[in-house]
């Protein structure tokens, strides 16, 4: 019904930058929340950033001032710009959409992307 496809990611040196875009496809009417959780190696998943369709954005404390999340609602896309990267940012980054309303359904659904790897070397 809804597919999320991430791209970007990869490797960077500490202090460098990476960008990860995600595009949702399907018979989408609107997406309320689009977020980027991440899962570091051997650790639990943690929230990174979220962007709502009303323009509000939210960040985890350890990425504030370094990461920027943005959306293009017309394209059903969300972007995460990561600057001043640290080795602790190394993780699999997942695109997540919640509150997804499809054109032929009244009930919201949600979706996960397949994940993209970010590795930051010290």
N, CA, C and O atoms as CSV, one atom per row, in Angstrom:
chain,resi,resn,atom,element,x,y,z
A,1,UNK,N,N,0.814,-1.192,0.000
A,1,UNK,CA,C,0.000,0.000,0.000
A,1,UNK,C,C,0.854,1.250,0.000
A,1,UNK,O,O,0.678,2.139,-0.834
A,2,UNK,N,N,1.784,1.311,0.948
A,2,UNK,CA,C,2.697,2.442,1.026
A,2,UNK,C,C,4.105,1.898,1.062
A,2,UNK,O,O,4.414,0.993,1.837
A,3,UNK,N,N,4.951,2.447,0.229
A,3,UNK,CA,C,6.361,2.059,0.232
A,3,UNK,C,C,7.212,3.271,0.529
A,3,UNK,O,O,6.977,4.360,0.004
A,4,UNK,N,N,8.212,3.068,1.386
A,4,UNK,CA,C,9.182,4.108,1.684
A,4,UNK,C,C,10.527,3.657,1.162
A,4,UNK,O,O,10.977,2.548,1.449
A,5,UNK,N,N,11.163,4.517,0.396
A,5,UNK,CA,C,12.459,4.176,-0.187
A,5,UNK,C,C,13.465,5.231,0.220
A,5,UNK,O,O,13.336,6.407,-0.120
A,6,UNK,N,N,14.479,4.780,0.964
A,6,UNK,CA,C,15.555,5.668,1.364
A,6,UNK,C,C,16.701,5.569,0.368
A,6,UNK,O,O,16.845,4.573,-0.342
A,7,UNK,N,N,17.500,6.602,0.329
A,7,UNK,CA,C,18.738,6.577,-0.440
A,7,UNK,C,C,19.748,7.410,0.330
A,7,UNK,O,O,19.463,7.885,1.430
A,8,UNK,N,N,20.907,7.583,-0.240
A,8,UNK,CA,C,21.932,8.348,0.452
A,8,UNK,C,C,22.596,7.514,1.513
A,8,UNK,O,O,22.752,6.304,1.346
A,9,UNK,N,N,22.993,8.143,2.613
A,9,UNK,CA,C,23.744,7.445,3.637
A,9,UNK,C,C,25.174,7.231,3.171
A,9,UNK,O,O,25.685,7.982,2.340
A,10,UNK,N,N,25.812,6.207,3.705
A,10,UNK,CA,C,27.185,5.912,3.320
A,10,UNK,C,C,28.146,6.190,4.449
A,10,UNK,O,O,27.799,6.064,5.623
A,11,UNK,N,N,29.367,6.573,4.085
A,11,UNK,CA,C,30.435,6.777,5.064
A,11,UNK,C,C,30.912,8.213,5.049
A,11,UNK,O,O,30.872,8.884,4.018
A,12,UNK,N,N,31.361,8.677,6.196
A,12,UNK,CA,C,31.898,10.021,6.318
A,12,UNK,C,C,32.911,10.042,7.446
A,12,UNK,O,O,32.927,9.158,8.302
A,13,UNK,N,N,33.744,11.048,7.436
A,13,UNK,CA,C,34.663,11.293,8.541
A,13,UNK,C,C,33.946,12.103,9.606
A,13,UNK,O,O,32.985,12.813,9.311
A,14,UNK,N,N,34.401,12.002,10.815
A,14,UNK,CA,C,33.855,12.830,11.890
A,14,UNK,C,C,33.967,14.301,11.490
A,14,UNK,O,O,34.996,14.755,10.988
A,15,UNK,N,N,32.885,15.023,11.726
A,15,UNK,CA,C,32.837,16.420,11.321
A,15,UNK,C,C,32.254,16.639,9.941
A,15,UNK,O,O,31.962,17.770,9.552
A,16,UNK,N,N,32.086,15.556,9.204
A,16,UNK,CA,C,31.557,15.647,7.848
A,16,UNK,C,C,30.047,15.682,7.813
A,16,UNK,O,O,29.379,15.799,8.841
A,17,UNK,N,N,29.522,15.576,6.592
A,17,UNK,CA,C,28.077,15.676,6.383
A,17,UNK,C,C,27.584,14.570,5.470
A,17,UNK,O,O,28.301,14.100,4.587
A,18,UNK,N,N,26.348,14.164,5.700
A,18,UNK,CA,C,25.650,13.239,4.832
A,18,UNK,C,C,24.182,13.655,4.771
A,18,UNK,O,O,23.662,14.335,5.656
A,19,UNK,N,N,23.548,13.225,3.706
A,19,UNK,CA,C,22.129,13.508,3.560
A,19,UNK,C,C,21.402,12.228,3.204
A,19,UNK,O,O,21.886,11.437,2.394
A,20,UNK,N,N,20.241,12.021,3.807
A,20,UNK,CA,C,19.449,10.829,3.506
A,20,UNK,C,C,18.027,11.270,3.135
A,20,UNK,O,O,17.289,11.773,3.983
A,21,UNK,N,N,17.650,11.081,1.875
A,21,UNK,CA,C,16.277,11.362,1.473
A,21,UNK,C,C,15.428,10.096,1.526
A,21,UNK,O,O,15.938,8.977,1.464
A,22,UNK,N,N,14.133,10.304,1.641
A,22,UNK,CA,C,13.180,9.196,1.661
A,22,UNK,C,C,11.925,9.647,0.928
A,22,UNK,O,O,11.409,10.739,1.166
A,23,UNK,N,N,11.447,8.799,0.042
A,23,UNK,CA,C,10.237,9.122,-0.719
A,23,UNK,C,C,9.198,8.037,-0.506
A,23,UNK,O,O,9.498,6.847,-0.600
A,24,UNK,N,N,7.984,8.452,-0.220
A,24,UNK,CA,C,6.875,7.521,-0.047
A,24,UNK,C,C,6.079,7.438,-1.335
A,24,UNK,O,O,5.852,8.440,-2.013
A,25,UNK,N,N,5.658,6.214,-1.659
A,25,UNK,CA,C,4.841,6.031,-2.863
A,25,UNK,C,C,3.611,5.206,-2.528
A,25,UNK,O,O,3.597,4.461,-1.548
A,26,UNK,N,N,2.587,5.343,-3.344
A,26,UNK,CA,C,1.319,4.655,-3.122
A,26,UNK,C,C,0.186,5.641,-3.309
A,26,UNK,O,O,0.417,6.794,-3.670
A,27,UNK,N,N,-1.044,5.194,-3.064
A,27,UNK,CA,C,-2.205,6.063,-3.212
A,27,UNK,C,C,-2.387,6.897,-1.948
A,27,UNK,O,O,-3.332,6.712,-1.181
A,28,UNK,N,N,-1.455,7.813,-1.761
A,28,UNK,CA,C,-1.352,8.582,-0.529
A,28,UNK,C,C,-2.157,9.866,-0.636
A,28,UNK,O,O,-2.047,10.618,-1.604
A,29,UNK,N,N,-2.971,10.096,0.393
A,29,UNK,CA,C,-3.683,11.374,0.459
A,29,UNK,C,C,-2.887,12.359,1.301
A,29,UNK,O,O,-2.699,13.511,0.909
A,30,UNK,N,N,-2.422,11.906,2.456
A,30,UNK,CA,C,-1.588,12.748,3.293
A,30,UNK,C,C,-0.817,11.883,4.274
A,30,UNK,O,O,-1.245,10.778,4.608
A,31,UNK,N,N,0.317,12.385,4.733
A,31,UNK,CA,C,1.117,11.719,5.755
A,31,UNK,C,C,1.298,12.697,6.899
A,31,UNK,O,O,1.837,13.787,6.710
A,32,UNK,N,N,0.853,12.315,8.075
A,32,UNK,CA,C,0.914,13.237,9.209
A,32,UNK,C,C,2.345,13.357,9.738
A,32,UNK,O,O,2.854,14.468,9.887
A,33,UNK,N,N,2.996,12.231,10.022
A,33,UNK,CA,C,4.330,12.257,10.615
A,33,UNK,C,C,5.312,11.508,9.710
A,33,UNK,O,O,5.017,10.419,9.219
A,34,UNK,N,N,6.470,12.107,9.503
A,34,UNK,CA,C,7.571,11.408,8.851
A,34,UNK,C,C,8.792,11.572,9.738
A,34,UNK,O,O,9.128,12.678,10.164
A,35,UNK,N,N,9.443,10.464,10.006
A,35,UNK,CA,C,10.506,10.491,11.010
A,35,UNK,C,C,11.701,9.655,10.574
A,35,UNK,O,O,11.629,8.834,9.659
A,36,UNK,N,N,12.787,9.902,11.266
A,36,UNK,CA,C,14.020,9.144,11.061
A,36,UNK,C,C,14.452,8.571,12.405
A,36,UNK,O,O,15.175,9.243,13.141
A,37,UNK,N,N,14.038,7.363,12.750
A,37,UNK,CA,C,14.679,6.688,13.856
A,37,UNK,C,C,15.964,6.011,13.361
A,37,UNK,O,O,16.159,5.847,12.156
A,38,UNK,N,N,16.829,5.622,14.289
A,38,UNK,CA,C,18.049,4.933,13.906
A,38,UNK,C,C,18.336,3.818,14.895
A,38,UNK,O,O,17.877,3.847,16.037
A,39,UNK,N,N,19.094,2.845,14.446
A,39,UNK,CA,C,19.501,1.753,15.317
A,39,UNK,C,C,21.006,1.597,15.232
A,39,UNK,O,O,21.518,1.086,14.236
A,40,UNK,N,N,21.729,2.030,16.265
A,40,UNK,CA,C,23.176,1.844,16.284
A,40,UNK,C,C,23.514,0.368,16.444
A,40,UNK,O,O,22.675,-0.393,16.927
A,41,UNK,N,N,24.703,-0.061,16.059
A,41,UNK,CA,C,25.078,-1.468,16.193
A,41,UNK,C,C,25.003,-1.930,17.638
A,41,UNK,O,O,25.577,-1.298,18.525
A,42,UNK,N,N,24.301,-3.022,17.879
A,42,UNK,CA,C,24.213,-3.596,19.211
A,42,UNK,C,C,23.374,-2.813,20.200
A,42,UNK,O,O,23.402,-3.098,21.397
A,43,UNK,N,N,22.636,-1.841,19.726
A,43,UNK,CA,C,21.833,-1.016,20.622
A,43,UNK,C,C,20.389,-0.941,20.148
A,43,UNK,O,O,20.070,-1.326,19.023
A,44,UNK,N,N,19.539,-0.449,21.006
A,44,UNK,CA,C,18.124,-0.340,20.657
A,44,UNK,C,C,17.894,0.847,19.727
A,44,UNK,O,O,18.704,1.770,19.643
A,45,UNK,N,N,16.769,0.786,19.040
A,45,UNK,CA,C,16.389,1.875,18.157
A,45,UNK,C,C,16.143,3.140,18.971
A,45,UNK,O,O,15.656,3.082,20.101
A,46,UNK,N,N,16.484,4.272,18.387
A,46,UNK,CA,C,16.280,5.545,19.081
A,46,UNK,C,C,15.750,6.590,18.105
A,46,UNK,O,O,16.045,6.559,16.910
A,47,UNK,N,N,14.979,7.495,18.632
A,47,UNK,CA,C,14.421,8.563,17.799
A,47,UNK,C,C,15.519,9.562,17.448
A,47,UNK,O,O,16.415,9.828,18.249
A,48,UNK,N,N,15.434,10.103,16.255
A,48,UNK,CA,C,16.396,11.102,15.801
A,48,UNK,C,C,15.690,12.420,15.504
A,48,UNK,O,O,16.017,13.459,16.077
A,49,UNK,N,N,14.720,12.357,14.603
A,49,UNK,CA,C,14.025,13.579,14.198
A,49,UNK,C,C,12.673,13.214,13.605
A,49,UNK,O,O,12.474,12.113,13.092
A,50,UNK,N,N,11.757,14.159,13.686
A,50,UNK,CA,C,10.419,13.957,13.124
A,50,UNK,C,C,9.931,15.271,12.528
A,50,UNK,O,O,10.189,16.348,13.066
A,51,UNK,N,N,9.227,15.164,11.413
A,51,UNK,CA,C,8.626,16.340,10.783
A,51,UNK,C,C,7.153,16.058,10.532
A,51,UNK,O,O,6.805,15.047,9.922
A,52,UNK,N,N,6.296,16.941,10.996
A,52,UNK,CA,C,4.866,16.767,10.824
A,52,UNK,C,C,4.364,17.578,9.633
A,52,UNK,O,O,5.026,18.510,9.177
A,53,UNK,N,N,3.199,17.212,9.145
A,53,UNK,CA,C,2.704,17.894,7.955
A,53,UNK,C,C,2.228,19.317,8.241
A,53,UNK,O,O,1.874,20.045,7.314
A,54,UNK,N,N,2.216,19.719,9.507
A,54,UNK,CA,C,1.877,21.105,9.830
A,54,UNK,C,C,3.123,21.984,9.928
A,54,UNK,O,O,3.037,23.165,10.264
A,55,UNK,N,N,4.277,21.395,9.630
A,55,UNK,CA,C,5.520,22.155,9.655
A,55,UNK,C,C,6.337,22.018,10.924
A,55,UNK,O,O,7.482,22.468,10.971
A,56,UNK,N,N,5.773,21.409,11.949
A,56,UNK,CA,C,6.510,21.237,13.189
A,56,UNK,C,C,7.608,20.192,13.019
A,56,UNK,O,O,7.432,19.201,12.311
A,57,UNK,N,N,8.735,20.424,13.670
A,57,UNK,CA,C,9.833,19.465,13.663
A,57,UNK,C,C,10.302,19.209,15.088
A,57,UNK,O,O,10.178,20.063,15.967
A,58,UNK,N,N,10.837,18.029,15.292
A,58,UNK,CA,C,11.308,17.607,16.607
A,58,UNK,C,C,12.634,16.883,16.433
A,58,UNK,O,O,12.847,16.173,15.450
A,59,UNK,N,N,13.534,17.077,17.417
A,59,UNK,CA,C,14.856,16.476,17.343
A,59,UNK,C,C,15.233,15.851,18.689
A,59,UNK,O,O,14.839,16.331,19.752
A,60,UNK,N,N,16.002,14.774,18.608
A,60,UNK,CA,C,16.625,14.244,19.812
A,60,UNK,C,C,17.682,15.240,20.269
A,60,UNK,O,O,18.272,15.953,19.458
A,61,UNK,N,N,17.911,15.279,21.565
A,61,UNK,CA,C,18.833,16.270,22.118
A,61,UNK,C,C,20.224,16.175,21.498
A,61,UNK,O,O,20.864,17.198,21.255
A,62,UNK,N,N,20.691,14.970,21.244
A,62,UNK,CA,C,22.084,14.835,20.796
A,62,UNK,C,C,22.277,15.154,19.324
A,62,UNK,O,O,23.406,15.121,18.836
A,63,UNK,N,N,21.201,15.464,18.600
A,63,UNK,CA,C,21.365,15.862,17.200
A,63,UNK,C,C,20.932,17.299,16.953
A,63,UNK,O,O,21.120,17.824,15.855
A,64,UNK,N,N,20.358,17.937,17.960
A,64,UNK,CA,C,19.917,19.324,17.797
A,64,UNK,C,C,21.094,20.217,17.408
A,64,UNK,O,O,22.175,20.140,17.993
A,65,UNK,N,N,20.858,21.057,16.416
A,65,UNK,CA,C,21.910,21.943,15.946
A,65,UNK,C,C,22.833,21.316,14.926
A,65,UNK,O,O,23.616,22.013,14.282
A,66,UNK,N,N,22.749,19.993,14.771
A,66,UNK,CA,C,23.610,19.309,13.793
A,66,UNK,C,C,22.794,18.723,12.643
A,66,UNK,O,O,23.228,18.742,11.491
A,67,UNK,N,N,21.615,18.206,12.961
A,67,UNK,CA,C,20.772,17.568,11.955
A,67,UNK,C,C,19.586,18.470,11.631
A,67,UNK,O,O,19.092,19.201,12.489
A,68,UNK,N,N,19.142,18.407,10.394
A,68,UNK,CA,C,17.958,19.150,9.966
A,68,UNK,C,C,17.040,18.224,9.184
A,68,UNK,O,O,17.450,17.599,8.206
A,69,UNK,N,N,15.789,18.145,9.633
A,69,UNK,CA,C,14.792,17.356,8.917
A,69,UNK,C,C,13.878,18.311,8.157
A,69,UNK,O,O,13.513,19.375,8.657
A,70,UNK,N,N,13.525,17.920,6.969
A,70,UNK,CA,C,12.631,18.751,6.165
A,70,UNK,C,C,11.728,17.850,5.329
A,70,UNK,O,O,12.045,16.687,5.081
A,71,UNK,N,N,10.606,18.406,4.903
A,71,UNK,CA,C,9.642,17.643,4.108
A,71,UNK,C,C,9.244,18.400,2.860
A,71,UNK,O,O,9.245,19.630,2.807
A,72,UNK,N,N,8.906,17.613,1.869
A,72,UNK,CA,C,8.250,18.139,0.674
A,72,UNK,C,C,6.932,17.382,0.583
A,72,UNK,O,O,6.883,16.273,0.053
A,73,UNK,N,N,5.872,17.978,1.098
A,73,UNK,CA,C,4.600,17.257,1.170
A,73,UNK,C,C,4.041,16.923,-0.218
A,73,UNK,O,O,3.363,15.909,-0.386
A,74,UNK,N,N,4.319,17.760,-1.193
A,74,UNK,CA,C,3.826,17.489,-2.544
A,74,UNK,C,C,4.454,16.232,-3.132
A,74,UNK,O,O,3.842,15.544,-3.949
A,75,UNK,N,N,5.673,15.941,-2.711
A,75,UNK,CA,C,6.393,14.765,-3.207
A,75,UNK,C,C,6.338,13.604,-2.224
A,75,UNK,O,O,6.894,12.539,-2.492
A,76,UNK,N,N,5.670,13.800,-1.084
A,76,UNK,CA,C,5.666,12.775,-0.020
A,76,UNK,C,C,7.091,12.364,0.333
A,76,UNK,O,O,7.399,11.178,0.460
A,77,UNK,N,N,7.940,13.351,0.488
A,77,UNK,CA,C,9.357,13.087,0.748
A,77,UNK,C,C,9.783,13.737,2.050
A,77,UNK,O,O,9.227,14.748,2.478
A,78,UNK,N,N,10.777,13.133,2.662
A,78,UNK,CA,C,11.390,13.685,3.866
A,78,UNK,C,C,12.893,13.561,3.714
A,78,UNK,O,O,13.398,12.590,3.151
A,79,UNK,N,N,13.595,14.548,4.220
A,79,UNK,CA,C,15.044,14.601,4.069
A,79,UNK,C,C,15.687,14.805,5.439
A,79,UNK,O,O,15.158,15.526,6.285
A,80,UNK,N,N,16.814,14.171,5.639
A,80,UNK,CA,C,17.584,14.383,6.854
A,80,UNK,C,C,18.985,14.810,6.454
A,80,UNK,O,O,19.747,14.030,5.883
A,81,UNK,N,N,19.312,16.052,6.759
A,81,UNK,CA,C,20.653,16.574,6.517
A,81,UNK,C,C,21.438,16.445,7.817
A,81,UNK,O,O,21.037,16.982,8.850
A,82,UNK,N,N,22.545,15.738,7.759
A,82,UNK,CA,C,23.343,15.473,8.948
A,82,UNK,C,C,24.677,16.161,8.805
A,82,UNK,O,O,25.458,15.829,7.913
A,83,UNK,N,N,24.946,17.111,9.671
A,83,UNK,CA,C,26.204,17.846,9.672
A,83,UNK,C,C,26.960,17.580,10.969
A,83,UNK,O,O,26.400,17.057,11.933
A,84,UNK,N,N,28.218,17.941,10.978
A,84,UNK,CA,C,29.058,17.758,12.176
A,84,UNK,C,C,28.911,16.346,12.715
A,84,UNK,O,O,28.699,16.152,13.913
A,85,UNK,N,N,29.021,15.371,11.843
A,85,UNK,CA,C,28.799,13.976,12.232
A,85,UNK,C,C,29.814,13.506,13.263
A,85,UNK,O,O,30.973,13.923,13.264
A,86,UNK,N,N,29.345,12.627,14.137
A,86,UNK,CA,C,30.179,12.013,15.161
A,86,UNK,C,C,30.162,10.498,14.966
A,86,UNK,O,O,29.220,9.962,14.381
A,87,UNK,N,N,31.189,9.806,15.446
A,87,UNK,CA,C,31.166,8.337,15.354
A,87,UNK,C,C,29.912,7.736,15.986
A,87,UNK,O,O,29.419,6.709,15.520
A,88,UNK,N,N,29.392,8.364,17.039
A,88,UNK,CA,C,28.177,7.852,17.686
A,88,UNK,C,C,26.943,7.965,16.798
A,88,UNK,O,O,25.906,7.383,17.116
A,89,UNK,N,N,27.034,8.698,15.699
A,89,UNK,CA,C,25.913,8.770,14.759
A,89,UNK,C,C,25.849,7.549,13.845
A,89,UNK,O,O,24.880,7.378,13.105
A,90,UNK,N,N,26.871,6.704,13.894
A,90,UNK,CA,C,26.877,5.507,13.059
A,90,UNK,C,C,25.697,4.615,13.433
A,90,UNK,O,O,25.521,4.259,14.598
A,91,UNK,N,N,24.903,4.264,12.450
A,91,UNK,CA,C,23.694,3.481,12.709
A,91,UNK,C,C,23.012,3.167,11.387
A,91,UNK,O,O,23.371,3.690,10.333
A,92,UNK,N,N,22.025,2.302,11.480
A,92,UNK,CA,C,21.118,2.137,10.351
A,92,UNK,C,C,19.978,3.127,10.548
A,92,UNK,O,O,19.309,3.108,11.582
A,93,UNK,N,N,19.763,3.960,9.598
A,93,UNK,CA,C,18.729,4.993,9.669
A,93,UNK,C,C,17.510,4.523,8.877
A,93,UNK,O,O,17.612,4.129,7.716
A,94,UNK,N,N,16.370,4.574,9.531
A,94,UNK,CA,C,15.123,4.123,8.916
A,94,UNK,C,C,14.193,5.302,8.690
A,94,UNK,O,O,14.081,6.187,9.538
A,95,UNK,N,N,13.546,5.311,7.573
A,95,UNK,CA,C,12.489,6.277,7.308
A,95,UNK,C,C,11.181,5.673,7.803
A,95,UNK,O,O,10.872,4.513,7.528
A,96,UNK,N,N,10.427,6.468,8.529
A,96,UNK,CA,C,9.171,5.966,9.090
A,96,UNK,C,C,8.051,6.976,8.843
A,96,UNK,O,O,8.212,8.174,9.074
A,97,UNK,N,N,6.952,6.483,8.387
A,97,UNK,CA,C,5.772,7.321,8.170
A,97,UNK,C,C,4.630,6.786,9.009
A,97,UNK,O,O,4.316,5.597,8.955
A,98,UNK,N,N,4.011,7.657,9.781
A,98,UNK,CA,C,2.840,7.273,10.566
A,98,UNK,C,C,1.715,8.278,10.303
A,98,UNK,O,O,1.954,9.415,9.898
A,99,UNK,N,N,0.489,7.824,10.545
A,99,UNK,CA,C,-0.638,8.688,10.185
A,99,UNK,C,C,-0.718,8.856,8.682
A,99,UNK,O,O,-0.905,9.963,8.176
A,100,UNK,N,N,-0.573,7.734,7.965
A,100,UNK,CA,C,-0.646,7.776,6.509
A,100,UNK,C,C,-2.085,7.511,6.091
A,100,UNK,O,O,-2.620,6.436,6.364
A,101,UNK,N,N,-2.706,8.462,5.443
A,101,UNK,CA,C,-4.081,8.322,4.971
A,101,UNK,C,C,-4.049,8.094,3.470
A,101,UNK,O,O,-3.549,8.919,2.706
A,102,UNK,N,N,-4.596,6.953,3.066
A,102,UNK,CA,C,-4.648,6.595,1.654
A,102,UNK,C,C,-5.932,7.125,1.034
A,102,UNK,O,O,-6.904,7.419,1.729
A,103,UNK,N,N,-5.911,7.242,-0.304
A,103,UNK,CA,C,-7.048,7.828,-1.007
A,103,UNK,C,C,-8.305,6.978,-0.906
A,103,UNK,O,O,-9.415,7.503,-0.986
A,104,UNK,N,N,-8.144,5.673,-0.731
A,104,UNK,CA,C,-9.305,4.795,-0.745
A,104,UNK,C,C,-9.573,4.183,0.621
A,104,UNK,O,O,-10.209,3.133,0.713
A,105,UNK,N,N,-9.091,4.831,1.690
A,105,UNK,CA,C,-9.304,4.272,3.020
A,105,UNK,C,C,-9.453,5.398,4.031
A,105,UNK,O,O,-8.848,6.461,3.890
A,106,UNK,N,N,-10.267,5.151,5.053
A,106,UNK,CA,C,-10.424,6.143,6.116
A,106,UNK,C,C,-9.474,5.881,7.271
A,106,UNK,O,O,-9.174,6.785,8.050
A,107,UNK,N,N,-8.994,4.633,7.385
A,107,UNK,CA,C,-8.140,4.271,8.506
A,107,UNK,C,C,-6.681,4.591,8.177
A,107,UNK,O,O,-6.201,4.259,7.093
A,108,UNK,N,N,-5.980,5.232,9.106
A,108,UNK,CA,C,-4.560,5.511,8.839
A,108,UNK,C,C,-3.718,4.254,8.917
A,108,UNK,O,O,-4.082,3.285,9.582
A,109,UNK,N,N,-2.605,4.283,8.238
A,109,UNK,CA,C,-1.662,3.181,8.297
A,109,UNK,C,C,-0.276,3.748,8.535
A,109,UNK,O,O,-0.117,4.964,8.639
A,110,UNK,N,N,0.725,2.893,8.621
A,110,UNK,CA,C,2.092,3.377,8.762
A,110,UNK,C,C,3.031,2.501,7.944
A,110,UNK,O,O,2.631,1.449,7.446
A,111,UNK,N,N,4.252,2.927,7.808
A,111,UNK,CA,C,5.205,2.205,6.976
A,111,UNK,C,C,6.629,2.489,7.422
A,111,UNK,O,O,6.924,3.530,8.007
A,112,UNK,N,N,7.504,1.535,7.129
A,112,UNK,CA,C,8.925,1.652,7.404
A,112,UNK,C,C,9.690,1.520,6.090
A,112,UNK,O,O,9.280,0.790,5.188
A,113,UNK,N,N,10.798,2.230,6.002
A,113,UNK,CA,C,11.714,2.002,4.909
A,113,UNK,C,C,12.626,0.830,5.227
A,113,UNK,O,O,12.572,0.267,6.320
A,114,UNK,N,N,13.461,0.468,4.268
A,114,UNK,CA,C,14.323,-0.703,4.441
A,114,UNK,C,C,15.575,-0.379,5.250
A,114,UNK,O,O,16.286,-1.286,5.683
A,115,UNK,N,N,15.846,0.892,5.452
A,115,UNK,CA,C,17.018,1.290,6.225
A,115,UNK,C,C,18.204,1.597,5.333
A,115,UNK,O,O,18.398,0.974,4.290
A,116,UNK,N,N,18.984,2.560,5.760
A,116,UNK,CA,C,20.211,2.901,5.044
A,116,UNK,C,C,21.322,3.088,6.075
A,116,UNK,O,O,21.107,3.678,7.133
A,117,UNK,N,N,22.484,2.590,5.760
A,117,UNK,CA,C,23.591,2.575,6.712
A,117,UNK,C,C,24.369,3.886,6.662
A,117,UNK,O,O,24.694,4.402,5.593
A,118,UNK,N,N,24.654,4.399,7.841
A,118,UNK,CA,C,25.522,5.576,7.992
A,118,UNK,C,C,26.681,5.175,8.892
A,118,UNK,O,O,26.470,4.696,10.006
A,119,UNK,N,N,27.885,5.368,8.417
A,119,UNK,CA,C,29.079,5.034,9.183
A,119,UNK,C,C,29.964,6.264,9.262
A,119,UNK,O,O,30.313,6.863,8.245
A,120,UNK,N,N,30.320,6.631,10.484
A,120,UNK,CA,C,31.152,7.810,10.696
A,120,UNK,C,C,32.456,7.369,11.335
A,120,UNK,O,O,32.458,6.797,12.425
A,121,UNK,N,N,33.549,7.630,10.665
A,121,UNK,CA,C,34.869,7.253,11.156
A,121,UNK,C,C,35.466,8.386,11.978
A,121,UNK,O,O,35.277,9.563,11.668
A,122,UNK,N,N,36.184,8.016,13.022
A,122,UNK,CA,C,36.797,9.031,13.888
A,122,UNK,C,C,38.088,9.547,13.291
A,122,UNK,O,O,38.742,10.406,13.882
